[in-house]
Amino acid sequence: MYKTKKLLTILLTAIFCMSIFVCLPFQVSAEEISGQMKGLDITFVVDVSGSMKSNDPNGTALEMVKAFVDTIHTGDIRVGFVAYNDKIVESVSPLSMSEQINRDILKASIDGVAYSGNTDIGLGLSEAFKQMQTEEERNRIIVLISDGETDLKGSATGRNEEMSSQDVYDTIERCQEEDVLIYTAAFGKYDGSKELLRQIAEETGGETYTAGNPELLIEVMYGILDNNLSYKIQQYSAGNYASGSQEIRCILNDSYLDEINVLLISPKQLGNTEIIYGDNQIAVAAMSCYAVGKISQDYIDDAVNELIVHTETANRQQVLVYIIGYRNLEPVLNLDTDMSRNQSAAYQLYFKDSAGTIIVDNAFYQQFQWIETANKAYYPVEVKDGYLQGEVKFESSGTYHFAGELLDELGSYAFSTYIEVRNHAPSGSLPEWETTVLSKGITWNLDDYFTDADGDILHYTTSSDQAGGLTVDLNENEITISAQKAGIQTFLLSVSDGEEEIAYTVSVKVVPLWQKFWWLILIAVSVIIFLIVWIITHRPKTEPASIKEIKSSNQFSGRLDLYFTMLPEGAEEIPPLVFGLYKLKESKVSLGELLIDYPQEVERLELDKIYLIADEDRKLIFYHMASNSIMIGNSIACRQMRYTVSFGDVIYIASADNEYDMELHYIAMNN
């Protein structure tokens, strides 16, 4: 008879991913998360009051506790024992079952117990809790076996039922605080209500059982371990045998076991017993009503699929035969806890043996079931390349909790971790583009230049009022740009993958026409230079007097209107300026003195080197030593030469870097 397996309810808000599984041997490239069960402390609390004599005249209940001690796995298990009536008869703190001496200590303590006295359940439970140490990464269980309610009538201990009940409730409260489960077993012909046993188990998260016959306690004890140990208990015989030698064949179909226990139970003393496993005869330890044979890992051979029990029985003797197999493999979930969204990712579930070697066996993994819940989409696992494998992907970034359970007939393994799902921002750039205001615009498919590592569809936005000297037309993923103004023109292009957005600055160099068509300008300048030279060489030459000959008594007249016709890009506009020359008392002034409030313009146009001198007949003498381009009317004004300026004449001044242009108009007015 197979034990009943209880499925855990697992919350799985999202599943996980890992690197792609390649070929054997398996290469671990992601995080390995172990589903190994925690260590277990289990304390049996047995009612040994006088009423047990009638329910269990042969002391089979205590023998079944000893049978459990003899057959429990040698792994990370500790077992304690408390026997109570109206006093604590015997108490042993949980001892490790990895050492035979501890098993012997426990069994000797159990053998020293006799049924007598009244019943004080609260006292027994309280003592059991005190004996259990609090340790992280270990589960704690109390198993209460009793054949009746608390009964302290006639007890000489001074305790009453109210005290016992208070101890029960105090112990329940402490167990709730420290996650200690209490399982209860109503034994034999139970005397009284079973409500208290049910309440104790229910409020601490345990379960309650009924064992009418003493020998059935072994099944109760192992049933309690369902979620705490990887094992399987299977009953092969439950019949009454005739007198003589009996042969009981047991089929073995579990692999990768590290311990097999053969348990025989009978109400009567067992006769000579031997166990044949393959070519080996297994030693048998016989007690009064049970016998145990152990097959250690050194002798276990998965090729052996049958075990034979030979035993001598009396007439109509009942013999129960159980095979208890243990597996001590490390279950592993192999996944990448840091992944990208929208990327399909593989994961594996497998076992490692005691040497850390990964088990590769399709048939073995076919026995397992993987349970995951809370998924909108179902991601099945399959046995492939010797492991359990699956695939999953997430549509959104974030932190996800993973929880799942891997189970077969020998037990279940819970996994829990957190998965960090990342989103990669879009990336990319547009090529450099150089154009002029006369050139045709350009069209780009933005998907050719921007990508997303997570495979997301990209969305683009821009604002035409940001484009400055450009005309921008965006239609979904296609953008068309044309130039309207020379210079380095920029605008922002927003690229989004649905979760994250980047702002990309698009820069376009719009070349001025004079740079693009320099050869035409060169021709034009050459023509202009030719004309200027011709004009200079063909105008009448005059012999002006020296400046020193100018009479200081000459006075300015009229006014000077000044206009800045070109300023550098971005410079603040300068309004027209008017200077009343007739107000000047001196007969000589520089333009730098007139524009003293505009130092930058004075410096760039070298106005400190350009002079106006009062002449006779309301005329001006223009004289300069600047390197600027200066013209009076249509004639070029050369350096260190005097020029006569009359009312209505216009003087043009351009800076050497072509950033400034200025006009001066000499206007007549009444003084």
Secondary structure, DSSP 8 states (H G I E B T S, - for coil): -B----------S---B-----SSS----SEEEE----EEEEEEEEE-STTHHHH-TT-HHHHHHHHHHHHS-SSSEEEEEEEESSSEEEEEEEEETTSHHHHHHHHHHHHT----S-B-HHHHHHHHHHHS---TTEEEEEEEEEEE--B-TT-SSS--HHHHHHHHHHHHHHHHHHTEEEEEEEEEEEES-SHHHHHHHHHHT--EEEESSGGGHHHHHHHHTTTTS-EEEEEEE--EE-SEEEEEEEE----S-SEEEEEEE-SS---SEEEEETTEEE-EEE-SSEEEEEEETTT--TT--EEEEEEEE-TTEE-EEEEEEE---EEEEEEBSEEETT--EEEEEEEE-TTS-B---HHHHTT-EEE--S-SS----EEETTEEEEEE--SS-EEEEEEEEEEETTEEEEEEEEEEEE----EE-----EE-TTS--EEEEGGGTEE-TT----EEEE-GGG-TTEEEEEETTEEEEEE-SSEEEEEEEEEE-SS-EEEEEEEEEE--HHHHTHHHHHHHHHHHHHHHHHHHHHS-------GGGS-TT----SEEEEEEEE--TT------EEEEGGG-SSSEEEHHHHTTT-HHHHHHHTGGGEEEEE-STT-EEEEE--SSEEEETTEE--TT--EEE-TT-EEEEE-TTSS-EEEEEEE----
